[in-house]
Structures are given as C-alpha cells and as structure tokens.
Amino acid sequence: LIDKGRTMKMPFKGLSLLDYSINATMALSHIILRKGDRAGMMTFSKKAENKIAAENKSGQLKKISESLYNIKTDFFESDFNRLYQDVKYSINQRSLILLFTNFETLDGLNRQLKYLRGIAKNHLLVVVFFKNSELQTLINKNPESMQEIYDEIVAEKFEFEKKLIIQELRKYGIYTVYTLPENLNIDVINKYLEIKARGIL
C-alpha cells in the first residue's frame, strides 16, 4: 500500500518519499514473486487507486510496473478510514501488508491509529516510514554555536517522537520499518525475508 498523500511529498536527494516508495515496491515485488509468493499493490490518498490484486502469474511484475509508472498525485490529505474500508473489502485472505507512509509526530499517528489497528486485526501490517537524513546529520554533528546546539535539540526531539511512534505501533502488534530513504529498498526486502523466515504470517 503506497500513501500518495501530502506527507509523501517531502524531497530527499532529488526524489520525493513517494518516488522512493514506488522504487521500493518494484524491487520488493520482484523478490516476492521470485520467492513464489503473490504480490499486489494499491495506492491511496483521498481514495484507493492503481489496484493490482495479489497474484503470482506470468506478467504480474509487468502489471505492477505499469501501475507504478502511472501513479499521479496532487498530494491531498490521505484518508485512512477509506483505506481501511478498501483493504477490508478487497483483501479477503490474511496477508502481509507493507504500508509506505510517513508520520512525523505521535499526534499524527494517533489520528490514524484506529484504522491501522483495524487493518492489523486481519493482516500482518508493517508500517514503513522515514528517517529525516538532515536531522540525522544534525544529531551526529558536534555543535559549535548556540544555533547549532538549538538545532540539535530540535532534531533530537523529532527523533524521539519517531521512537514513540514505533513503540505505539508495537503495542498493537504492528511491525515497523523506520529507515533512511536511500536504504528503503534493502530494508523492506530484509523485513519481508525476516517475516518469511520466522513464519509469523
């Protein structure tokens, strides 16, 4: 599931978070199909679009690729209630669902948490969201001025908020991948392989 709403507009190194998510979905789908599992996808903001039902037929990767290529968005506010309804009615079998989105604050998560919990009741849900590489640089830098000290404190506050989001999701049995955009492909593939190896689906 790819969120193509406003929070995915953020740019990193010339690509938006949405672009990174599209690339990762293609890479992950390739691995899933090679492992003999079924791969499908769906995008959403105000409504669900670009739906490809999960299959492992010849030509499935091409269908996913074409659908990913056709993703267009105005970066509306995403409707997680609508997403929950769409998942409920279109994915009937218990599935591994990777949701590419981005939560910056615990309040932002809490507004959508009941819908995520609803999805997680019937499926193994992994929420994939992003580290801000600029904030990571500030946190790892030795501050040399009052402004840099202030910037580091603000960066650490945002990072702490992300850790609270991970804790809150874990409380409800929701898995997470929290990663830098440039590490997204390998981290989501590793999470899929880990879940498969542990047989927890």
C-alpha positions in Angstrom: 0.0 0.0 0.0 1.5 3.3 -1.1 0.4 6.5 0.5 0.5 9.2 -2.1 -0.8 12.0 0.1 0.7 15.2 1.4 3.2 13.6 3.8 4.9 11.8 0.9 5.8 15.0 -1.0 8.9 15.6 1.2 12.1 15.6 -1.0 15.4 13.8 -0.3 18.3 14.0 -2.7 16.1 14.9 -5.7 13.3 12.4 -5.1 10.1 12.6 -3.0 9.3 10.0 -0.4 6.6 8.8 -2.9 9.3 8.2 -5.5 11.4 6.2 -3.0 8.3 4.1 -2.1 7.5 3.4 -5.8 11.0 2.2 -6.4 11.0 0.0 -3.3 7.6 -1.5 -4.3 9.0 -2.5 -7.6 12.2 -4.1 -6.0 10.2 -5.9 -3.3 7.6 -7.2 -5.8 10.4 -8.7 -7.9 11.8 -10.6 -4.8 8.3 -11.7 -3.6 7.4 -13.2 -7.0 10.8 -14.9 -7.2 10.2 -16.5 -3.8 6.9 -18.0 -5.1 4.6 -15.7 -3.2 1.9 -13.5 -4.6 2.5 -9.7 -5.0 -0.1 -7.0 -5.4 -0.4 -3.3 -4.8 -2.7 -0.3 -4.2 -2.2 3.4 -3.8 -4.3 5.8 -1.8 -4.8 9.4 -0.8 -8.5 10.5 -0.9 -9.4 7.1 -2.4 -7.7 3.8 -3.4 -6.3 3.6 -6.9 -3.9 1.7 -9.0 -5.2 -1.6 -7.6 -3.4 -4.8 -8.7 -4.7 -7.9 -7.0 -2.0 -10.2 -5.5 -1.1 -12.9 -7.9 2.0 -14.9 -8.9 1.1 -15.3 -12.6 3.3 -14.7 -15.6 3.2 -10.9 -16.4 2.4 -9.9 -12.8 5.6 -7.8 -12.4 4.8 -6.0 -15.7 1.3 -5.2 -14.4 2.7 -3.8 -11.2 5.4 -1.9 -13.1 2.8 -0.3 -15.4 0.6 0.6 -12.5 3.5 2.2 -10.6 4.5 4.1 -13.7 1.0 5.6 -13.9 0.9 6.9 -10.3 -0.2 10.6 -10.3 -1.0 12.6 -7.2 -2.0 16.1 -6.1 -0.7 15.3 -2.6 -4.1 15.5 -0.9 -4.6 14.7 2.7 -4.8 10.9 2.9 -8.0 9.2 4.0 -7.0 6.3 6.3 -10.6 5.5 7.0 -11.3 5.0 3.3 -8.1 2.9 3.1 -9.3 0.7 6.0 -12.6 0.1 4.2 -10.9 -0.7 0.9 -8.5 -3.2 2.5 -11.4 -4.8 4.3 -13.4 -5.4 1.2 -10.7 -6.1 -1.4 -8.1 -8.3 0.6 -10.0 -11.3 1.9 -7.2 -13.6 2.8 -4.8 -12.8 5.7 -1.8 -11.1 4.1 1.4 -9.4 4.7 0.7 -5.7 4.1 3.5 -3.2 3.8 2.2 0.4 4.2 4.5 3.1 2.8 3.6 6.3 4.6 5.2 8.9 6.8 4.3 10.0 10.3 6.2 12.9 11.8 4.5 13.1 15.2 2.7 10.9 17.7 -0.4 13.1 17.3 -0.3 12.4 13.5 -0.2 8.7 14.1 -2.9 8.8 16.8 -5.3 10.4 14.3 -5.0 7.3 12.1 -4.2 4.6 14.7 -7.7 3.1 14.9 -7.7 2.4 11.1 -4.2 0.9 11.3 -5.4 -1.3 14.2 -8.4 -2.3 12.1 -6.1 -3.5 9.3 -3.8 -5.2 11.7 -6.7 -7.3 13.1 -6.9 -9.3 9.9 -3.5 -8.9 8.4 0.2 -8.7 9.4 0.8 -5.0 9.0 4.2 -3.4 8.6 4.2 0.4 8.6 7.2 1.8 6.6 8.2 5.3 7.4 11.2 7.6 7.1 14.1 9.0 9.0 14.9 12.5 8.0 18.6 12.4 6.9 19.1 16.1 7.5 18.0 15.7 11.1 20.3 12.6 11.5 23.2 14.8 10.3 22.4 17.5 13.0 22.1 14.8 15.7 25.5 13.3 14.8 27.3 16.7 14.4 29.3 18.3 17.2 27.6 21.7 17.8 29.9 24.7 17.7 27.5 27.5 18.2 24.3 28.3 20.2 22.3 28.0 16.9 23.8 24.5 16.3 23.0 23.4 19.9 19.4 24.6 19.4 19.2 22.8 16.0 20.5 19.6 17.6 17.9 19.8 20.4 15.1 20.2 17.9 16.4 17.3 15.8 16.6 15.0 18.8 13.0 16.0 19.8 11.8 14.9 16.3 13.8 11.7 16.5 12.4 10.9 20.0 8.9 11.4 18.5 9.6 8.8 15.8 10.7 6.3 18.5 7.4 6.9 20.4 5.6 6.2 17.1 7.4 2.8 16.8 6.5 2.0 20.5 2.9 2.9 20.0 2.6 0.7 16.9 4.3 -2.2 18.6 1.7 -2.1 21.4 -0.9 -3.2 18.9 1.2 -5.9 17.1 2.0 -3.6 14.2 5.5 -4.0 12.8 7.7 -1.2 11.5 10.5 -0.3 9.1 12.0 3.0 10.1 14.6 3.9 7.6 16.5 6.5 5.6 15.0 6.9 2.1 18.2 5.7 0.4 18.1 2.5 2.5 14.5 1.8 1.8 14.8 -1.0 -0.8 17.1 -3.2 1.1 15.3 -2.6 4.5 11.9 -3.5 3.2 13.2 -6.6 1.4 15.0 -7.7 4.6 11.8 -7.2 6.6 9.9 -9.4 4.1 12.6 -12.1 4.2 12.7 -11.9 8.1 8.9 -12.4 8.3 9.0 -15.2 5.8 11.9 -16.9 7.7 10.1 -16.6 11.0 6.9 -18.0 9.6 4.8 -15.4 11.5 2.2 -14.8 8.8 
